[in-house]
Amino acid sequence: MKKERRGLYDPWLVSVLVLSSALFGLQMSWGLPNGDDSWAADAMGPVTTLGIVYRSFSEWNSGWYYFKYPLGYPFLLFLSSIPYLGWLRLTGSWASPSPVYPYGFEDAEQAIFVMAMIGRLLNVVFGLGVVAVTYGIARRLLGLWTARLAAVFVATAYPIIYYTHARNLDISYLFWLLLALYSAILASTSKRARVWGVLGLAAAMAVSSKEQGFAFLLPLPFMALFTAVRRDGWAALYGKCALAMAAGAIGTAILANNAIFNPLGVVSRVAFLLGRPLQPVTVRLAPVEFALWKGAKEWIYVEQTWDGVQSTLGTPLVLLALVGMIVLATRRRALLWLTVPALSHYYLSLRGLDLITLRYLLPVSIIAAILAAFALQWVHHRTVGICAGRPAALVAVLVCLLSLARGIETHWLFATDSRYRAESWIRDNLPPGASVEYYQKPTYLPRFRGAVDGKAIEMDQRTIAGLAQRQPTAIVLSSASAKSIAHVWNPDWRETNNLLKPIPEAAELVDKLGRGELGYRPVAVFRQTPKLLRLRITSLAPEITIYARK
C-alpha cells in the first residue's frame, strides 16, 4: 500500500466543501422575513442580539446576564452585522437607535431581514468549518479515506443542514468543540505554541457559546499534556506550550464573556446555572442535576442517546459506527481521542439533564460518523483481495448516496414547509380583517401577514368562556410544542421534579376544541411526511391544523 501523503490539498475535501456550500447555502431565506421571530426553535433574532449587546455594555459592572446562553455567540452575530449596521448609520437609515419598534431603522423589516440572513451566512461558514475539522480529526487519527467518508456523512447530516439555516448557536458551538479536539490531537505531538494557543481559544469559545460543552473539553488538555510530559518531562507543564494554552483560554474567556466590563454579570450567570441566582428571577431554572447513578433512568438516557444519533445519521451509519467502535480497539490512540471526550460529555454533562435531545448529541454524532467511516475503510482493506475490494467499495458508495438523499430530503422539507401552505390557505380562504388566534410560539406557526389579524392568546385567556367572548374567525394549532398550549414551565423544577405545570382551563379548551364542541371544526390540515428521515427537531416540518367557525 502506498504511503499516504499529508498535503494540505485534497480534491475530495474540496468537492465535499463545494457540496456542503450548496446544502448549507440554498434556501437560506427559509421562513423569512418574520420580524425577530424564526421558524427555528431557540434561534437568536437580530433584535434580541442587539438587545443583548446593548445591555452588556450599557452600564459598567451592572450584573446583567443573558439567562439563556453565554455571550460568545451573540457577540459573534453582532460583529458579523457591524459592516451592515455601519452602512445604515452612514446612509442615515439607522440615525437614532431605539429599544422600541422600529428600533430607529428607516425600514425595520428590511434591516431585520438582512441581519437575519447575515447571521445564517455566519452559520454556513461554521458548518463548512465543522466538515473541514471533522475531516482533519479523522485523517490525523484514522487515515485519508476515513476522513473523506466522514466529511461526506457530516456534510449530509440533516441536523447540520438544518442548523446552518438558522441563527442557532449549536453549529458554532459544535465547530469550537471539534476545533478544540483537533487542536488537542495536534498539540499532543507538537511543540508549537500556536497550536496549543488555538486549543485554549477554541475550548474557551465553546464554553462561552454553551457551557454544556465543558465535559467534552475537560479531558483534552490533560490528554495533550500527558503526551507532552512523556516526551519532554515535567517541564512541559510550565513550558511555552502550556502557557500558550492557558493564555488562549483565559484571554478568550474574558473577552467572550465581557468579564472586564461586567465581571458581576459573569458571577451572576454562574450562580444562576448552579440554581442559586443572586437576585430573584422570573425565568425557570435549568433542570440540571448530576448523580453518579440514576437507577432506571440510566436506560432512558441510553435510549435517548441512541434515538438522537440514529435520527441524525440513519440506522446504517449507526450500525457501522458500532462496528467501527469494535475494530477501533486495535488503534489505541484513535480510540482514546475519539471515545474519551464523547464519554465524558455523555456522563458528566448530558446525564445531568432531564432530557437528552438531538442537538445536545451533535458532538457524539460527529464521533459516530467518524467511526462509521472507519468501519467502511477497515472492511475495504480486509476485502481488497476479494474482487479487488469492490463489494466494500459498493457499500461505501451506497451509504454515501443514502446520506446525500437524506440531505436532499431536508431541503424538500424546507421548500414544502407546511407553514407555507397554511399561509397560502389563510390568504386565499379567510376574508380581509379576519381574526385568527393562536396559543403557541410564532416559531411553530405560519406567519400572519397582510389583511389577516393574527393574535397570540395568553395563558390566562385560554378558556372556553374567553373563546366564546372573542369569537375569532379561525384558530391555528401546530403539532410542535403541543404541550405549551395547556402547560407552563415550572419556575423551580426541584419542588415537584416536574418541568411542566398543567393549566386545567386551557387543557379543557383544547380537548373540547378537538372534539368539535365549541362551534369550530378543522377545515385544513397541512403536514409533511419524509421518507428517509425520522425527525427529532421540533420546529422542522410541524403539522398545522386550522379550525374555523362552523
C-alpha positions in Angstrom: 0.0 0.0 0.0 1.3 3.4 -0.9 2.3 5.7 1.9 -0.3 8.4 2.4 0.7 12.0 1.8 -0.4 14.6 4.3 -0.6 17.6 2.0 -3.0 20.4 2.7 -4.8 20.0 -0.6 -7.2 17.1 -1.1 -9.5 17.4 -4.2 -12.1 15.1 -2.4 -12.3 17.5 0.6 -12.7 20.5 -1.8 -15.5 18.6 -3.6 -17.2 17.9 -0.3 -16.9 21.5 0.8 -18.5 22.6 -2.5 -21.3 20.1 -1.9 -21.7 21.4 1.6 -21.9 25.0 0.4 -24.9 24.0 -1.8 -26.6 22.0 1.0 -25.9 24.8 3.6 -26.4 27.8 1.4 -29.5 27.0 -0.7 -32.9 28.1 0.7 -31.2 30.4 3.2 -34.4 32.5 3.5 -36.5 29.7 4.8 -39.3 31.2 6.9 -38.1 34.8 6.4 -38.9 37.6 6.6 -40.5 37.1 10.0 -39.5 40.1 12.2 -37.4 39.0 15.1 -39.1 35.6 15.1 -37.9 32.5 13.3 -39.2 29.0 12.3 -36.2 27.6 14.2 -36.7 26.9 17.9 -34.2 28.8 20.1 -32.8 30.8 17.2 -31.4 34.2 18.2 -33.2 37.0 16.4 -31.4 40.2 15.2 -33.3 42.4 17.7 -32.6 40.0 20.5 -28.9 40.1 19.6 -28.8 43.9 19.6 -30.6 44.0 22.9 -28.0 41.6 24.5 -25.1 43.7 23.2 -26.8 46.9 24.5 -27.5 45.5 27.9 -24.0 44.1 28.2 -22.3 47.4 27.6 -24.9 50.0 28.8 -23.6 50.2 32.4 -20.3 49.2 33.9 -20.5 46.1 36.2 -24.2 46.1 36.1 -24.5 42.4 36.9 -26.8 41.8 33.9 -26.5 38.5 32.2 -28.4 36.7 29.4 -30.2 33.9 31.2 -30.4 31.5 28.2 -26.9 31.4 26.8 -23.4 32.8 27.3 -22.4 35.9 25.3 -19.9 34.3 22.9 -22.3 33.6 20.1 -24.4 36.8 20.4 -21.2 38.8 20.2 -20.2 37.0 17.0 -23.6 37.6 15.5 -23.2 41.3 16.3 -19.7 41.5 14.9 -20.8 39.9 11.7 -23.5 42.6 11.3 -21.3 45.6 12.1 -20.5 46.4 8.4 -24.2 46.4 7.5 -25.2 48.4 10.6 -22.3 50.8 9.9 -23.6 51.3 6.3 -27.1 52.0 7.7 -25.7 54.6 10.0 -23.6 56.3 7.3 -26.6 56.5 4.9 -29.0 57.7 7.7 -31.2 54.6 7.6 -30.4 54.0 11.3 -30.0 57.5 12.5 -31.4 57.2 16.0 -31.2 53.6 17.5 -34.1 52.9 19.8 -35.2 50.0 22.1 -38.8 50.1 20.7 -40.1 49.3 17.2 -39.0 50.3 14.6 -35.7 50.5 16.6 -34.6 53.6 14.8 -34.5 51.9 11.4 -35.9 53.7 8.4 -37.1 50.3 7.2 -37.1 47.9 10.2 -38.4 44.8 8.4 -35.8 45.1 5.7 -33.0 45.7 8.2 -34.0 42.8 10.4 -34.3 40.5 7.4 -30.8 41.4 6.2 -29.3 40.9 9.7 -31.1 37.5 10.0 -29.5 36.5 6.6 -26.1 37.6 7.8 -26.4 35.5 10.9 -27.4 32.5 8.8 -24.5 33.1 6.5 -22.2 33.1 9.5 -23.6 29.7 10.5 -22.9 28.4 6.9 -19.3 29.3 7.5 -19.3 27.5 10.8 -21.0 24.5 9.1 -18.2 24.4 6.5 -15.7 24.5 9.4 -17.4 21.5 11.1 -17.0 19.5 7.9 -13.4 20.5 7.4 -12.4 19.9 11.1 -14.1 16.5 11.1 -12.0 15.6 8.0 -8.9 16.8 9.9 -9.6 14.8 13.0 -10.4 11.6 11.0 -7.3 12.0 8.8 -4.9 12.5 11.7 -6.2 9.5 13.6 -7.5 7.0 11.0 -6.4 7.8 7.5 -7.3 9.5 4.3 -10.4 7.5 3.2 -11.9 7.6 6.7 -11.6 11.4 6.6 -13.2 11.6 3.2 -16.1 9.4 4.1 -16.6 11.1 7.5 -16.7 14.5 5.8 -19.5 13.3 3.5 -21.5 11.9 6.3 -21.3 15.1 8.3 -22.0 17.4 5.4 -25.2 15.5 4.5 -26.5 15.0 8.1 -29.8 16.7 8.3 -29.2 18.5 11.7 -26.1 20.1 10.3 -28.0 21.3 7.3 -30.8 22.5 9.5 -28.7 24.5 11.9 -26.8 26.2 9.1 -30.3 27.5 8.0 -31.0 29.1 11.4 -29.4 31.6 13.8 -29.0 28.9 16.5 -25.7 28.7 18.4 -25.5 24.9 18.0 -23.4 24.8 14.8 -20.9 27.4 16.1 -20.6 25.6 19.4 -20.1 22.3 17.6 -17.3 23.9 15.5 -15.5 25.2 18.5 -15.7 21.8 20.3 -14.3 20.0 17.2 -11.6 22.6 16.7 -10.5 22.1 20.3 -10.4 18.3 19.8 -8.4 18.7 16.5 -6.0 21.2 18.2 -5.5 18.8 21.1 -4.6 16.0 18.8 -2.1 18.2 17.0 -0.8 19.6 20.3 -0.1 16.1 21.6 2.6 15.7 19.0 3.7 19.3 18.6 6.0 21.8 20.3 4.5 24.8 18.5 2.9 27.2 21.0 0.5 28.4 18.3 -1.2 25.0 18.2 -1.6 24.9 22.0 -2.9 28.5 21.9 -5.6 27.5 19.4 -6.6 24.7 21.7 -7.2 27.2 24.6 -9.0 29.6 22.3 -11.3 27.0 20.9 -12.1 25.5 24.2 -12.9 28.9 25.7 -15.2 29.8 22.8 -17.0 26.5 23.0 -17.9 27.1 26.7 -18.6 30.8 26.0 -21.1 29.7 23.4 -22.7 26.9 25.5 -21.5 25.8 28.9 -22.8 22.3 28.2 -19.5 21.5 26.3 -17.3 21.6 29.4 -17.3 17.9 29.8 -16.3 17.2 26.2 -13.4 19.6 26.7 -12.4 18.5 30.1 -10.1 15.6 29.2 -8.5 17.3 26.1 -5.7 19.4 27.8 -4.8 16.5 30.1 -4.5 14.1 27.3 -2.3 16.5 25.3 -0.2 17.4 28.3 0.2 13.7 29.3 1.8 13.1 25.9 4.0 16.2 26.2 5.2 15.1 29.7 6.1 11.7 28.4 8.1 13.3 25.6 9.7 16.3 27.4 9.4 15.6 31.1 7.6 17.6 33.8 8.9 20.8 32.4 6.2 20.6 29.7 3.6 21.5 32.4 5.0 25.1 32.7 6.7 25.5 29.3 5.7 27.8 26.5 3.1 25.4 25.1 1.2 25.1 28.3 1.4 28.8 28.9 0.1 29.5 25.4 -2.9 27.2 26.0 -3.7 28.9 29.3 -3.3 32.3 27.8 -5.5 31.5 24.9 -8.2 30.0 27.1 -8.2 32.8 29.8 -7.9 35.7 27.4 -10.7 34.4 25.1 -13.0 33.6 28.0 -12.5 37.1 29.4 -13.3 38.8 26.1 -16.1 36.5 25.0 -18.0 36.8 28.4 -17.4 40.6 28.8 -15.6 39.9 32.1 -13.6 43.2 32.0 -16.6 45.5 31.6 -19.2 43.4 33.6 -17.5 40.9 35.9 -20.5 40.8 38.2 -22.6 39.6 35.2 -20.2 36.6 34.8 -20.6 35.7 38.5 -24.4 36.2 38.3 -24.7 33.8 35.4 -22.6 31.1 37.1 -24.8 31.4 40.2 -27.9 31.2 38.1 -26.6 28.0 36.4 -25.9 26.5 39.8 -29.6 27.1 40.8 -28.6 29.8 43.3 -29.4 33.1 41.5 -28.0 36.2 43.3 -31.3 38.1 42.6 -34.9 36.8 42.3 -35.6 35.8 38.7 -38.8 35.2 36.7 -37.3 32.7 34.3 -37.2 29.0 35.0 -34.1 27.3 36.4 -32.4 24.8 34.1 -33.2 21.2 35.0 -29.6 20.1 35.7 -28.8 17.6 38.4 -25.8 15.3 38.3 -25.6 12.0 40.1 -23.1 9.1 39.9 -26.0 6.7 39.1 -29.7 7.4 38.4 -31.1 3.9 38.6 -33.6 3.0 35.9 -33.2 6.4 34.3 -29.8 5.4 33.0 -31.5 3.1 30.5 -33.8 6.0 29.5 -30.7 8.1 28.8 -29.2 5.3 26.7 -32.4 5.1 24.7 -32.5 8.8 24.2 -28.9 8.8 23.0 -29.5 6.0 20.5 -32.6 7.8 19.3 -30.8 11.1 18.7 -27.8 9.7 17.0 -29.9 7.3 14.9 -32.1 10.2 13.8 -29.0 12.3 12.9 -27.2 9.7 10.8 -29.7 7.0 10.0 -29.6 3.3 11.0 -27.0 2.1 8.5 -24.4 4.6 9.7 -25.2 4.0 13.4 -24.7 0.2 12.9 -21.5 0.9 11.1 -20.4 3.2 14.0 -20.8 0.2 16.4 -18.7 -1.9 14.1 -16.1 0.9 14.0 -16.1 1.1 17.8 -15.2 -2.6 18.0 -12.5 -2.7 15.4 -11.0 0.6 16.7 -9.7 -1.4 19.6 -6.6 -2.1 17.5 -5.9 1.6 17.2 -5.5 2.6 20.9 -4.5 6.3 20.2 -7.5 6.9 18.0 -9.8 5.0 20.4 -8.8 7.3 23.3 -9.1 10.6 21.4 -12.5 9.7 20.0 -14.2 8.0 22.9 -12.9 9.7 26.0 -14.3 13.2 25.2 -17.5 11.7 23.9 -18.0 9.5 27.0 -17.1 12.4 29.3 -19.6 14.6 27.5 -22.3 11.9 28.0 -21.6 11.0 31.6 -20.8 14.4 33.1 -22.9 16.7 31.0 -25.8 15.0 29.2 -26.8 12.8 32.1 -27.3 15.8 34.2 -30.2 16.9 32.1 -33.8 15.8 32.3 -33.9 15.1 28.6 -31.1 14.4 26.1 -32.3 16.0 22.9 -30.8 15.6 19.4 -28.9 18.9 19.4 -27.2 18.0 22.7 -25.9 14.9 21.0 -24.3 16.6 18.0 -20.7 16.1 19.2 -21.4 12.4 19.9 -23.0 12.1 16.4 -19.8 13.5 14.8 -17.7 10.9 16.5 -20.2 8.3 15.4 -19.8 9.5 11.8 -16.0 9.1 12.0 -16.4 5.6 13.5 -18.8 4.6 10.7 -16.4 5.9 8.1 -13.5 3.9 9.7 -15.6 0.7 9.7 -16.1 1.0 5.9 -12.4 1.7 5.4 -11.5 -1.3 7.7 -13.8 -3.7 5.8 -12.4 -2.4 2.4 -8.8 -3.1 3.4 -9.7 -6.6 4.5 -11.6 -7.4 1.3 -9.1 -5.9 -1.1 -8.1 -9.4 -2.2 -11.7 -10.3 -2.8 -12.8 -8.9 -6.2 -10.4 -6.0 -5.6 -12.4 -4.9 -2.6 -15.4 -3.9 -4.8 -18.1 -5.2 -2.5 -16.9 -2.9 0.3 -16.5 0.0 -2.1 -20.0 -0.5 -3.4 -21.4 -0.5 0.1 -19.5 2.8 0.8 -20.9 4.3 -2.4 -24.5 3.2 -1.5 -24.2 4.6 2.1 -22.9 7.9 0.8 -25.7 8.2 -1.7 -28.3 7.3 1.1 -26.8 10.0 3.3 -26.9 12.5 0.4 -30.5 11.6 -0.3 -31.3 12.4 3.4 -29.7 15.8 3.0 -31.7 16.5 -0.2 -34.9 15.4 1.6 -34.1 18.0 4.3 -34.2 20.7 1.5 -37.5 19.2 0.3 -38.9 19.8 3.9 -37.6 23.4 3.7 -39.2 24.1 0.3 -42.6 22.5 1.1 -42.8 23.6 4.7 -46.4 23.0 5.9 -46.4 26.6 7.3 -46.0 28.0 3.7 -49.1 26.1 2.6 -51.0 27.1 5.7 -50.2 30.8 4.9 -51.5 30.3 1.3 -54.7 28.8 2.6 -55.3 31.6 5.1 -54.6 34.2 2.4 -57.0 32.6 -0.1 -59.8 31.4 2.2 -60.2 33.9 5.0 -61.8 37.4 4.4 -59.8 40.6 4.9 -59.8 41.6 8.5 -60.5 38.0 9.7 -59.2 37.4 13.3 -57.0 34.3 13.8 -55.9 33.3 17.2 -53.1 31.0 18.3 -51.7 29.6 21.6 -48.1 28.7 20.7 -44.9 30.5 19.9 -44.7 32.0 16.4 -41.8 29.6 15.8 -44.1 26.7 15.2 -46.8 28.6 13.2 -47.4 30.2 9.9 -46.7 33.9 9.6 -49.8 36.1 9.8 -49.4 38.8 7.3 -51.5 41.1 5.1 -55.2 41.6 5.9 -55.5 38.8 8.4 -55.1 39.7 12.1 -53.2 37.0 14.0 -53.3 37.3 17.7 -51.4 35.4 20.4 -53.7 34.5 23.4 -52.1 34.5 26.8 -52.5 31.5 29.1 -55.0 33.2 31.4 -57.3 33.8 28.4 -57.2 30.3 27.1 -60.6 29.4 28.4 -63.9 28.3 27.0 -65.5 31.5 28.2 -62.7 33.6 26.7 -63.1 31.9 23.3 -66.8 32.4 23.4 -66.3 36.1 24.1 -63.6 36.7 21.4 -65.3 34.6 18.6 -62.3 34.5 16.3 -62.7 33.6 12.7 -60.2 30.8 12.9 -57.8 29.1 15.3 -54.4 27.8 14.2 -52.6 24.9 16.1 -49.2 23.3 15.5 -48.2 19.7 16.3 -44.8 21.1 17.6 -44.6 22.1 21.2 -48.3 21.0 21.6 -47.9 20.8 25.4 -47.2 24.6 25.6 -50.9 25.2 24.8 -52.1 24.0 28.2 -48.9 23.9 30.3 -46.4 26.4 31.7 -42.8 25.9 32.7 -42.4 25.1 36.4 -40.3 28.0 37.7 -38.3 25.7 40.1 -38.5 22.1 38.8 -36.9 20.9 42.1 -40.1 21.5 44.0 -42.1 18.8 42.1 -39.5 17.1 39.9 -41.7 18.1 37.0 -40.7 20.5 34.3 -44.3 21.4 33.2 -47.3 22.6 35.2 -50.7 21.9 33.6 -53.4 24.6 33.4 -56.8 22.8 33.6 -58.8 25.6 31.9 -56.5 25.6 28.8 -56.5 21.8 28.7 -60.3 21.7 28.7 -60.4 24.3 25.9 -58.0 22.2 23.7 -59.9 19.0 24.4 -63.3 20.3 23.5 -61.9 22.2 20.5 -60.6 18.9 19.2 -63.9 17.2 19.8 -65.8 19.9 17.9 -67.9 21.0 20.9 -67.0 24.7 20.8 -68.5 25.6 17.4 -65.3 25.2 15.5 -64.2 22.4 13.1 -60.9 21.5 11.4 -61.1 22.9 7.8 -57.5 22.4 6.7 -54.5 20.2 7.8 -51.0 20.6 6.4 -48.3 18.0 7.0 -45.1 16.7 5.5 -44.1 13.0 5.6 -40.4 12.4 5.0 -39.5 9.0 3.6 -35.9 8.8 4.8 -35.7 11.0 7.8 -37.0 10.3 11.3 -37.2 13.8 12.6 -36.3 14.8 16.1 -36.0 18.5 15.6 -39.2 20.1 16.9 -39.5 23.0 14.6 -38.9 21.2 11.4 -42.0 20.0 9.4 -44.7 20.5 12.1 -48.3 19.6 11.2 -50.6 22.7 11.0 -54.3 22.4 11.7 -56.7 25.3 11.0 -60.1 25.4 12.8 -62.9 27.7 11.6 -66.3 28.5 12.9 -69.0 26.1 11.8 
